[in-house]
Amino acid sequence: MGCRLTALVAKVTYPHPMTEKALEPAGRRLRRDPGEKSASQPYGLVPIYATSARKFALVWIITIALCFPVYGITAAMWVTYDAKPEPAWINSMIHQKDVMLDRRAKKGHRLIIVGGSNALFGIDGELIERKLHVPTVNYGLHAGLPFRYMLHRVSKKMQPGDTVLLDPEYDLWADGSRYLPGAPFEYIFTYDKRYLLDMPLPKAASMIASIPLADWKFEKRGHHEFENLQATAGYNVGSMSRSGDIRVEVGYHPQIVTQYPFPWDHDAGGLIALRAFGAEAKAKGVRVLLTWPNYARPVPDIPPQDKVPPDWFSRQLAEDGVTVLNKPTDTSFPNEWFMDSYYHVNQCCRRVRTEELIALLRPQFGLPPVPQKPTGIFLVAGTQHHLTDGNLFADDPGVRFRYLRTEDPTGLPALTPAQVAGLVREGMPVYTDSEEAGKLLATAGLGQQISATNRVTIAQWFAKYPQHIFCLATPPDHPLDPMWKGVLPPEVYKHLAVDAPMGIVFGSGRYASHKYIISNKRDAYLQTSLATVFHQPKMLPTWVDAHAWARDGGGPLAIIWVDYGEFVRITRGIAVCVIDPGIGSVIETVTFGQGPDVETWRRYRVVESAPASQP
């Protein structure tokens, strides 16, 4: 049987006698005797065995398998989105926040807030740090980033004794579409390609495979950095506080929501990422808390059962070692309290929301709870609010913060002018530092009296900033007290003593040797990068403009911009912005007028107005 099978194979494979010539490779025979072909003796064929087909398929499989890593490595090295403003904005924020975490690393027992832009705009980390005396960094980023990525960034920085406060947007739990082309996708491929190695292989492969062919172009890194700062000036990174909070006001754009989009998928990407993070945090001795995100109240109102997350989700959080501090309705506010998104609360809402969060955090850090009976009320009003020593009340946790509004405040941390009038008549101390509040209170027969103020000398103010950068702008005819001479570098003082518009950038401490001065009798316009002035190429890109005009040039007027965001505008005096060079942001702005000192804050006590005198 075996001999018959062998003969059959030979017959099929070789259609003519198996001579030595027939066994030669076909290519060699064709080259040697091309005229040998005849009808009875066709050219010999290369034998094809079953094993050859298997080898052929295996080679193709191996080739394809090798091509994808080569494609992926090439894409990771070549594709960048340096010309896109939003990825650059994300990168600037992450750099700033990493510096903040590193600065607090030796202090230990840090509080790290993790979430998207609802945390970035809506929780005041600096306020938490100053009231609880806990080193705090608001690591709120961009809600388009995968929740897995946010946790990945923090996991590299957290250390034993830290507390992580999760504040993710509702749609962060799904986490799926965030690996598709878009700003976060572009950020990873431009500024953090190493993350591709830390991702699950299917996710990384999916990201690489989804790169459009049009994106295969080379961008010179850093070429667009100042263009990108200008394009994202609305979300100005120069306004970042020392704890990572972006302090900007953007326009109000009403957006209606109809429900709380709780997660419904047990295997959602964000939940899977949290399980792994929870296990890592437990192993490192890190505590994990959760607060629900700032979110617009659904309109129309929804049934109570739709205002709570699914039971299985709450159980899952507990299994992952997460302590939930509040309810979704506790961080849900009227649409009018937001800015350009139903996740972005305005500055006043941020204050009252953070104060309520602080009350929940106090027991978590071994502090006594806030007194049940208020010791005072502080009112915020309008849309703007600035943290100062005068409205901190760090030593009086009994002071409640309320948003002064004219609409029904039921169920909200808010009061109407009429309700404030009732509290004042009952003897409750009520304070404010808002001009907008004064206008609303007047409608209820209330006025304001100065209850406290703070003044510091020019020397005391500058002494607070020993390793910083100052940007100064002044119109002509500016007052100059003799104390300035002992505070400023001689060259800066010499120019400031001249009665002319000017812009000046100079530094203290390690930055004191470099300065940049522009002075002109009619129109002084200073524009520069801090890295250029201070010869520090690795300094975070920060662009400064200081423009001052004399009367015949359209003034008197002086304006200071940092990263294309306006920080001060004056018609008289000397305006100074303090810039922290490590994070490239403005941490204080003051206008000095006549005399050797400056008022840094003022607080009012709300009182009943005196009745108008009868004619």
Rosetta blueprint (number, residue, H / E / L):
1 M L
2 G H
3 C H
4 R H
5 L H
6 T H
7 A H
8 L H
9 V H
10 A H
11 K H
12 V H
13 T H
14 Y L
15 P L
16 H L
17 P L
18 M L
19 T L
20 E L
21 K L
22 A L
23 L L
24 E L
25 P L
26 A H
27 G H
28 R H
29 R H
30 L H
31 R H
32 R H
33 D L
34 P H
35 G H
36 E H
37 K L
38 S L
39 A L
40 S L
41 Q L
42 P L
43 Y L
44 G L
45 L L
46 V L
47 P L
48 I L
49 Y L
50 A H
51 T H
52 S H
53 A H
54 R H
55 K H
56 F H
57 A H
58 L H
59 V H
60 W H
61 I H
62 I H
63 T H
64 I H
65 A H
66 L H
67 C H
68 F H
69 P H
70 V H
71 Y H
72 G H
73 I H
74 T H
75 A H
76 A H
77 M H
78 W H
79 V L
80 T L
81 Y L
82 D L
83 A L
84 K L
85 P H
86 E H
87 P H
88 A H
89 W H
90 I H
91 N H
92 S H
93 M H
94 I H
95 H H
96 Q H
97 K H
98 D H
99 V H
100 M H
101 L H
102 D H
103 R H
104 R L
105 A L
106 K L
107 K L
108 G L
109 H L
110 R L
111 L E
112 I E
113 I E
114 V E
115 G E
116 G L
117 S H
118 N H
119 A H
120 L H
121 F H
122 G H
123 I L
124 D L
125 G H
126 E H
127 L H
128 I H
129 E H
130 R H
131 K H
132 L H
133 H L
134 V L
135 P L
136 T E
137 V E
138 N E
139 Y E
140 G E
141 L L
142 H L
143 A L
144 G L
145 L L
146 P L
147 F H
148 R H
149 Y H
150 M H
151 L H
152 H H
153 R H
154 V H
155 S H
156 K L
157 K L
158 M L
159 Q L
160 P L
161 G L
162 D L
163 T E
164 V E
165 L E
166 L E
167 D E
168 P L
169 E L
170 Y H
171 D H
172 L H
173 W L
174 A L
175 D L
176 G L
177 S H
178 R H
179 Y H
180 L L
181 P L
182 G L
183 A H
184 P H
185 F H
186 E H
187 Y H
188 I H
189 F H
190 T H
191 Y H
192 D L
193 K L
194 R L
195 Y H
196 L H
197 L H
198 D H
199 M L
200 P L
201 L H
202 P H
203 K H
204 A H
205 A H
206 S H
207 M H
208 I H
209 A H
210 S L
211 I L
212 P L
213 L H
214 A H
215 D H
216 W L
217 K L
218 F L
219 E L
220 K L
221 R L
222 G L
223 H L
224 H L
225 E H
226 F H
227 E H
228 N H
229 L H
230 Q H
231 A H
232 T L
233 A H
234 G H
235 Y H
236 N L
237 V H
238 G H
239 S H
240 M E
241 S L
242 R L
243 S L
244 G L
245 D L
246 I E
247 R L
248 V L
249 E L
250 V L
251 G L
252 Y L
253 H L
254 P L
255 Q L
256 I L
257 V L
258 T L
259 Q L
260 Y L
261 P L
262 F L
263 P L
264 W L
265 D L
266 H L
267 D L
268 A L
269 G H
270 G H
271 L H
272 I H
273 A H
274 L H
275 R H
276 A H
277 F H
278 G H
279 A H
280 E H
281 A H
282 K H
283 A H
284 K H
285 G L
286 V L
287 R E
288 V E
289 L E
290 L E
291 T L
292 W L
293 P L
294 N L
295 Y E
296 A E
297 R L
298 P L
299 V L
300 P L
301 D L
302 I L
303 P L
304 P H
305 Q H
306 D H
307 K H
308 V L
309 P L
310 P L
311 D H
312 W H
313 F H
314 S H
315 R H
316 Q H
317 L H
318 A H
319 E H
320 D L
321 G L
322 V E
323 T E
324 V E
325 L L
326 N L
327 K L
328 P H
329 T H
330 D H
331 T H
332 S E
333 F E
334 P L
335 N H
336 E H
337 W H
338 F E
339 M L
340 D L
341 S L
342 Y L
343 Y L
344 H L
345 V E
346 N L
347 Q H
348 C H
349 C H
350 R H
351 R H
352 V H
353 R H
354 T H
355 E H
356 E H
357 L H
358 I H
359 A H
360 L H
361 L H
362 R L
363 P H
364 Q H
365 F H
366 G L
367 L L
368 P L
369 P L
370 V L
371 P L
372 Q L
373 K L
374 P L
375 T L
376 G E
377 I E
378 F E
379 L E
380 V E
381 A L
382 G L
383 T L
384 Q L
385 H L
386 H L
387 L L
388 T L
389 D H
390 G H
391 N H
392 L L
393 F L
394 A L
395 D L
396 D L
397 P L
398 G L
399 V E
400 R E
401 F E
402 R E
403 Y E
404 L E
405 R L
406 T L
407 E L
408 D L
409 P L
410 T L
411 G L
412 L L
413 P L
414 A E
415 L E
416 T L
417 P H
418 A H
419 Q H
420 V H
421 A H
422 G H
423 L H
424 V H
425 R H
426 E L
427 G L
428 M L
429 P L
430 V E
431 Y E
432 T E
433 D L
434 S L
435 E H
436 E H
437 A H
438 G H
439 K H
440 L H
441 L H
442 A H
443 T L
444 A L
445 G L
446 L E
447 G E
448 Q E
449 Q E
450 I E
451 S E
452 A E
453 T E
454 N E
455 R E
456 V E
457 T E
458 I H
459 A H
460 Q H
461 W H
462 F H
463 A H
464 K L
465 Y L
466 P L
467 Q L
468 H L
469 I E
470 F E
471 C E
472 L E
473 A E
474 T E
475 P L
476 P L
477 D L
478 H L
479 P L
480 L L
481 D L
482 P H
483 M H
484 W H
485 K H
486 G H
487 V L
488 L L
489 P L
490 P H
491 E H
492 V H
493 Y H
494 K H
495 H H
496 L H
497 A L
498 V L
499 D L
500 A L
501 P L
502 M E
503 G E
504 I E
505 V E
506 F E
507 G E
508 S L
509 G H
510 R H
511 Y H
512 A L
513 S L
514 H L
515 K E
516 Y E
517 I E
518 I E
519 S E
520 N L
521 K L
522 R L
523 D E
524 A E
525 Y E
526 L E
527 Q E
528 T E
529 S E
530 L H
531 A H
532 T H
533 V H
534 F L
535 H L
536 Q L
537 P L
538 K L
539 M L
540 L L
541 P L
542 T L
543 W E
544 V E
545 D E
546 A E
547 H E
548 A E
549 W E
550 A L
551 R H
552 D H
553 G H
554 G L
555 G L
556 P L
557 L E
558 A E
559 I E
560 I E
561 W E
562 V E
563 D L
564 Y L
565 G E
566 E E
567 F E
568 V E
569 R E
570 I E
571 T L
572 R L
573 G L
574 I E
575 A E
576 V E
577 C E
578 V E
579 I E
580 D E
581 P L
582 G L
583 I L
584 G L
585 S E
586 V E
587 I E
588 E E
589 T E
590 V E
591 T E
592 F E
593 G L
594 Q L
595 G L
596 P L
597 D E
598 V E
599 E E
600 T E
601 W E
602 R E
603 R E
604 Y E
605 R E
606 V E
607 V E
608 E E
609 S L
610 A L
611 P L
612 A L
613 S L
614 Q L
615 P L
